[in-house]
Amino acid sequence: MDKEIITKLQKSFEDFVREADGIEFWFARDLQKLLGYDKWENFLNVIDKAKIACKNSEHDSKDHFPEVRKMVELGSGAKREIDDFMLTRYACYLIAQNGDPRKEEIAFAQSYFAVQTRKQELIEQRIALIERLNARQKLVASETELSKLIFEHGVDYNGFARIRSKGDQVLFGGHTTAQMKSKLSVPQNRPLADFLPTITITAKNLATEITNFNVKKNVLKGEDSITKEHIRNNADVRGLLSNRGITPEKLPPEEDIQKLERNVKKNEKQIAKSSKKKLLD
């Protein structure tokens, strides 16, 4: 995400922060607009999902989503009472987690509400982390679909491993998966993708998604035909990266993604703890 966009969004979110008894909060009606939701009814669905997530995390939603009524002025000058919520930082975080991931505002909010300090560099770092986690989850999903597809098309689990490995070998300029693990000091019992940068994870996912699409579209059968398809797609993706000056096998490894996931979960607990005090007694 562009730094100029992050700066603009950060200012917008900070313009609407309120405080009660030393606890930060945002009104849901304000957050609705900040997150790009036009209809209150649609935003209420996201709030309901966030409440469920709060309960599943063993926190009382009443502490984080207290309901309020407030008066608003209509265009005619008249006033009417509307429903609203006072949302703690943790509530806002859960709402962002359950929002539409295609919205740029949601991607920003997921990190903004997770970072206790408002330093922009920390928000930028966490957005990069979330993008990498999301990319890894997409790769898991696409590879899971590929394994199911090729099983239906006459290839067993060992065949799937060989197909994926040959795809890796093309993407990494002749380096096998095992060689890349050794090069990046990845434990042999861990997936290579858990230590790859976001750009490489995304590249692997794109090649796999194309393979899935063409296996279904062209009804490819057997290990040989699917292997050729996967090799071709990885070669095309490598070519695209090379044209932009990116060489996958030369990129340094990233921190273990499982460790990052644990840190995210730990951070969630800290957010909830810091917002524990009730906004309304």
N, C-alpha and C positions, 0 to 999 in steps of 0.2 A: 504494500500500500504506500502511495506517495506521501512523503513527509509533510507536504503542504496540506494534504487532505487530513492527515492525522492532527496537525495543529488546529485546523478549522473545527474538526469534530470535538477535539479536546475542549476548546473554548465554549462550544455549544453546550456540552454536557456540564461544564463547570458553572455556566450561567444559570442553570436551573437547580443546582444543589441547595438544599435547605438544611436547617439544623434544629434539633429538639433535644434538650437535656444532654447536649454534647454528642449526639448521634447524628451522623449525616443521613439525609433521606431525600428522595425524589418523589414528586407526585406522579402517579401512573399516567394521568392525562398528559403531563409534560413529556414523560418518557415515550409515550405512544408516538408523539410527533418526532422526537429525537431519533427513534428507531425506524422511522419511515413507514408507519402504519396509518393508512387513511381512515379506516373504520374502527371505532371503539370495540365493536363486537368481535372483530378478528383479533384485536389485541387482547381482549378478555380470554380468548382461547389459549393464548400463549401464557397469560398469567395463571390460568388454571393448571396448565402443564407444569409451570414453575412451582406452584404450591404442592403438587404431587411429588416433585423432585425434592422439595424441602422436607416433606413428611418422610420420604424414603431415606433421607439423610439424618433422620431422627431429630429434627428440629421442629418446633411448634410454628406453623405458618402464621399464627396470630401475632407472634413476636416480630415477624418480618413483613407481613402484608396486612397491617391493620386497615380496616375499611373506615372511610370518612365520608361525610356529606359536606358539600360546599356550594356557595352561591356563585353563579356566573352571570355576567351581563350579556343579554341578547342584543342583536343589532338594532332592535327597536328602542333600546334603552331600558326595557323591562329586565327583570332578573328571575332566574329559576334555580332550583336546587338540583345538583347532579351527584351521582355516585363517583367515588374516587378511592384510591389507595395511597397510603404513605408507605413507600418502599425503602427498606434498608439497602445498603450497598450489596449485601448478600442476596436479597430478593431481586435486585436489578441484575446481578450476575446470573442468577438462575433463569431469569426471563431471557437474557441474551443467549444463554446456552440452549434455550428451547425455541428461539426465534428463527426466522427464515435465513439460513446461512448464505443465501445469494445476495442479501442486502449488505452493502459496504458498512452501513451503520452498525449492523449486528457484529461483524468481524471486529470492529473497533471496540464496541461495548464489552465484548467477552473479555478483552484484555484490560480495558479501562477500569471496570468494576472489580477486577481481580487484583489490581495493583493498589496497595494501600497509599503509597505516595503518588503524587501526580506528576512525577518527573517523566517527561516525554520519552527519554531514552529507554526507560524501563517498559513503558507501554509498547514501544517499537519492538523491543526484544521479545516481549510476550506474544505479540501478534505473529512474529516470525515463528515462535514455538508452536502456536496454535495451527498455523498454516502447515507446518511440518507434520504435526500429529494428524491433521485432517488428510493430508496427502497419503500418509501411511495407512490410515483406515480405508481409504479408497483403493489402495493397492491390494490390501487384504481381501476386500470385497471382490475385486476383479479377478484375482488369482483363485479365489474360492469358486467363482462362477466358471472359470476356465477348467478347473479340476472336475467339476460336475459335468460340464459339456463334453470333455474328451472321454470321460468314463462312459457317457451315453453313446459316444461315437467310436467305441471299441478300443480305448486305451486305458491301461490300468494305472495305479498310483506311481509305480516305478517309471512308467512312460511319461507321466506328467512331470516328474522330477527331471527326466532327461530333456524334455521339451523346454522347460523353464531354464535349465542350465545352458542349453545351446543358445537360447535367446540372450541370456546374460553375456555369454562369450562374444557374441556379435556386438552388443551394446558397449561392452568394455574393451573393444579393440583387440580381441583375441585372448584376453585374460578370462580364465574360467572362474566360476563362483568361488571355488576353493582358493585359487590364486588371489582373488580380490580380498577374500577374508584374511589371508596371510598378509597381504600388502597393507590392509587397513587395521591389522591387529584385532580382528573380530573373532570372538570365541567360536570354535567349530560347532558348538551346539546351539548357536543363535543365528537367526536369519540375517543375511547380509543387509537387507533393507533397513533393519533397525539402526544401522550406523551410517546410512547414506544421507547426503544433504537433500533438501526438499526438491531441487531441480532434477536430481537423478531418480528419486522416488517417483516423481511426476512423469518422467520419461518412461520408466518401467511400466507405470500404470497405463500410459497412453498406448504403448505397444501391445500390452495385454488386452486392453479394451478393443483395439482394432482386430486382434486375433479372435476374440470372442464374437465380435460382430460378423466377421467373415466365415468363421466356422459354422455359425447358424445360417447365414445368408446363402453360402455355397454348399451347405450340407457336407462339409469335409469329413472324411472317414479315415481312421487309422493313424498311427503315429507318424508315418513318413509325411503325409500330406499336411498334417497339422504342424509338424516341426518346420517344414518349408515355409508355411504361412507365418509362423512366429518369428523365424529367422529374418524373413523379408521385412516384417514390421519393425523389428528392432534395428535392422540396418537403416531403414528409412528414418527412424527417430534419431539414430546416431548421426546420420547425415544432416538432419535439421540442426542438431546441437553443434556439430562441427562448423556449419555455415555461420553460426553465431559466435564462434571462437570458444566453444565449451567442449572439453575433452573429459568424459565421465571418469575414466580410470585415473586421471591426474588430480581430481578434486579431493581435498582432505576429508577425513571422516568427521562425522558429527557425534555429539554426545549420545550415549545409549538412550534410545527413545523410551524404553521401559522405565528408566530412571526419571526421565522427564515427566512421564505419566504419573509416577508416584509423587513427584513434586507438585504437579497440578492438583492432585487429590489432597495433598497436605495443605496447599494454599487455600483450597475451598473451605477446609475446616477452620483455618485461621480467619477467613472472611466472616464465616458464620459466628465464630466466637467474638469477634470484634463488634458484631452487630447484635449481640445477644440481648442487650437491654431493650425492654419494650419501649416503643415510641409512645404508646398510649397506655397509661396505667388505669 
